[in-house]
Amino acid sequence: MSNSSSNSEFLLLAFGERWELRLLHFWLFLGIYLAALLGNGLIIIGIACDHRLHTPMYFFLLNLALLDLGGISTTVPKSMANSLLDSRSISYSGCVAQVFFFVFLAGAEFSLLMVMSYDRYIAICKPLHYGTLLSSRTCATMAAAAWGCGFLSAILHTANTFSLPLCQSNAVNQFFCEIPQILKLSHSHSFLREIWATVAVVSLASLFFVFILFSYVWIFRAVLRMPCEQGRHKAFSTCLPHLAVVSLFLSTAFFAYLKPPSISSPISDLVVAVLYSVLPPTLNPLIYSMRNMELKVAVRKVISQMFLNICKFTLSCSYL
């Protein structure tokens, strides 16, 4: 097609021509999607309902769970629907929406991870000033700034990507509208404009990463100086999960968008896309709740209350 507006749809990656393979893909993605919905939903409800968790750290964690839910809901349901309907198509406007919301939520999540590292730095290195430096208004402002960074990044990338003239093919070699795969459909001379946008965003992301890195250098220095072993254990229990989430998110996303074309292949592109777009929203609730006793207690209360409500509803129905 001569330009991006002359085609009404794109074709996403097909997971197989056989019905059994498509069904396997559907059930696999459905299991992952439901796990992400359950895990992040329990974290959101647990934090919202337990007043003891109304602190800056859990406020940012609640925002992270919301971003994870939005991110995985942007890509996975459409792929599952295509498998069931034996279809590869996604409308032009649907592809634009996928790119916008995915970049928006991913950019906001990365910005929020930087904010969360600052929260851990203040909590461990300057605990006496924690309430002053991270007031409710300050936390809301930082969270809004993180969402705003994602929004601006999404506008920049979406506008640049879909203003490029594309070649004849409309087949996106990925299970969702991923920017690197869409750019492969572009003419080489127009590709440079998106490269500059990518360089700008990567430069900003690198600054965020350096900030996170230096925050954790100071955090670990302060933790290792603690005389109490219980204090060190509590500090590590809140910092290590965040560091694991940052490492998983950054390593896979950077590899997906910055890997050289020489090592690119359909299988490797698919695996990396799943690693950075599907697994983090599913694993983040497990990572954060694994070593956090306060969050475990809140989630258990939510599950117990849900179970009691189900039992009461079942008994009331049986009496009727």
C-alpha positions, 0 to 999 in steps of 0.5 A: 500500500502506498501509505498507511491509510490506504489499507483497512486492516492488518494481519496478525501472526497465525499460531497454526493452521490446525484447529488443535494448535489454535485451541492450544494457543487459546487455552494457554493464553486464557490461563495466563490472562486469568492468572493475571486478572486474579493476581492483580485484582486481588492486590488491588482489592486487598490494598483498597480494603485494608487501611493498614496498606494505605501507604505510599509503597502500596499506593504505587503498587496498586497503580502498578497492578492497574497498569499490568491489567491494562497492558495484558488486556490490550494484547491477549484478548484479541489474539485469543479471539482470532484463534477461536475464529480462525482469523488473523485480521485486526482493523486499522483503527484497532491496530492504532489503538493497540499500539497507543494503549500498549506504549501508554501503559508500558511507558507509564509502568516504567516511569512508575518503577522509577518512582517506586525505587525513589519510594524505597530509597526514602523509606530505607535511607531517610526513614525519619523524613518519609512522611514529609517527603512522600505525603499523599499529595506528593504521591498522587502527583508522582503517580500522575506524572508517571501516567503522563509520561506514558501518555506522551510517549504513546502519542509520539510513537503512535503518530510517528509509526502510523504516519510512515508510508508502508510497503505492499504487505500488511502482515504483522509478524507478531500476535499483536501490533508491535511497533518493530514489526510494523516498522518492517513494513515501512520504506527505509527512508521513512524508517529513520524518522521513527528511529529518532523517536525511539532514540529519544525515548530510549535516552529518557528510559536510560536516565530512568534506569540510571536513577533506579540503579543509583537508588539501589546502590544507596539502598543496599549500602544502607541495608548492609549497615543495619545492625538488626538482622530483622531490619535487613530482612524486612528491607530486602523483602520490599526491595528485592521484589521491585528489583526483580520486576524492574530487571524482568521488564527492562531486559525483555523490553530493551531486547525486543526494541533494540536487538539487531536485525541479524539475530531476529527470527519469527520464533525469537521475536514471538518468545521475546514479545511474550516475555515482556508483554504477557509474563510480567503482568502475570508474575508481578503479583507473585513476585510482590506477594512472595516475601511481603507478609502484609500483602499476603495477609490482606490477600488472604482476607480478600479470598476468605471474604469472597469464599464466605460470600459465595457460601452465603449466596449458595445457602440462600439459593438453597433455601429458596 
